[in-house]
Amino acid sequence: MEFHAEQVKNDIVKWIKDWFEENGKGCKAVVGLSGGKDSSVVAALCVEALGKDRVLGVMMPNGEQFDIDVSYKLAEHLGIESKVINIKDAYEGMVVQLKENFGSFEGQAKINLPARLRMSALYAVSQTVNGRVANTCNLSEDWVGYATKYGDGAGDFSPLSHLTVQEVKAVGRASGLPELFVEKVPIDGLCGMTDEENMGFTYAVLDRYIREGLCEDPETKAKIDRMHRANLFKLQPMPAFPYEGPVHGA
């Protein structure tokens, strides 16, 4: 099925408008700006839907961030207000506490900690400015679990979570974003590697498999399927014991 980027872009803009009308009339969209395509496209869509005065970009480096200039350029391009909340002190303080209590603190838990601190910062900012937090995940990343639960996987509204990476890029171009913000090589922001280096396959291969079910390499197909199964829990609501007691006033 052909992807009509302009129409999808317009539909998302309307969806954002409608969502804010019901869930945050007059509130600001708070977008964590990483310099990557997803946050750039979400910010652009929110500006079109709400106006630049109702979009706040938040940059959250962990100490120094080599590509933070891209986020500054995006905020300038869109004409939105931006703030910098450096999570370095919070991160280092947490690492010290965890090492003192458990002897060591390494591996995936340490890698995921900055993402969860950033989401805490975003919600603190959001409550301070009467905002709503934008989730910037896309379908491709979610499909293989390439998001931190209660980190970048959280948010109040999610414009891109049903779009693949290729579709996100097309919507970004339809929004008028320069190539700098659409084609920037994605770095995961956790361990410094590119997304595709971490995954072991390209987004083009993943997107084709998601949309068409086609993947020529059996090992890559098996790996994608394995990652998808292992990470489904991140996309599903928290399981709750199904007790049905009496409810008054419902």
Salt bridges, closest charged atoms under 4 A:
GLU6 OE2 - LYS9 NZ 3.44
ASP18 OD2 - LYS14 NZ 2.74
GLU21 OE2 - LYS25 NZ 3.05
ASP38 OD2 - LYS37 NZ 3.59
GLU48 OE2 - LYS9 NZ 2.97
ASP67 OD2 - LYS184 NZ 2.72
ASP69 OD2 - LYS73 NZ 3.70
GLU81 OE1 - LYS28 NZ 3.64
GLU81 OE2 - LYS83 NZ 3.44
GLU106 OE1 - LYS110 NZ 3.68
GLU167 OE1 - ARG211 NH2 2.90
GLU179 OE2 - ARG173 NE 3.01
GLU183 OE1 - LYS169 NZ 3.28
GLU183 OE2 - ARG173 NH2 2.39
GLU212 OE1 - ARG208 NE 3.78
GLU216 OE1 - ARG208 NH1 2.86
ASP225 OD2 - LYS221 NZ 3.14
